[in-house]
Amino acid sequence: MRVNIKPMGAVRSTQNGYWKPNVRRYQQYKNDIRQALPNYELTEKVYLVFYLEMPKSWSEKKKVLMDDKPHQQKPDLDNLIKGVLDALAPVRASGKGVDDSHVHSIRAEKLWARESYFEIVEL
């Protein structure tokens, strides 16, 4: 299932000042995912593919060469995964954090692409 939202890694929301704008943007990112997938239920096996947009400064030749190739720069894959799980997992009964404890298997990759989006592949 393709989600046409630019992937964003999880941010630390415990610090003020420098992090505040990023925290607000991250909250909006999670809300956007929830709105795009209103009835989606996180399963125990998750396969995520993140497509990250190539820089506009790259030549067309380089873009052709790098399209669908592994993305080995920031954002880190673990933070991208956490961002999606934070958005899709139900909130804990205590109201603090999300409950993704039922997820026992995660497969994920990040690739270069012409535009940014991510996919959730059913296993």
DADARA-V54409 format. One record per run of one state. SS is the DSSP state (H for helix, E for strand, L for the rest). FROM is the first residue (numbers start at 1). TO is the last residue. If there is no record, write none. Layout:
ss=SS from=FROM to=TO
ss=SS from=FROM to=TO
This chain:
ss=L from=1 to=1
ss=E from=2 to=3
ss=L from=4 to=16
ss=H from=17 to=36
ss=L from=37 to=44
ss=E from=45 to=53
ss=L from=54 to=59
ss=H from=60 to=66
ss=L from=67 to=69
ss=E from=70 to=70
ss=L from=71 to=76
ss=H from=77 to=88
ss=L from=89 to=89
ss=E from=90 to=91
ss=L from=92 to=97
ss=E from=98 to=99
ss=L from=100 to=104
ss=E from=105 to=113
ss=L from=114 to=116
ss=E from=117 to=121
ss=L from=122 to=123
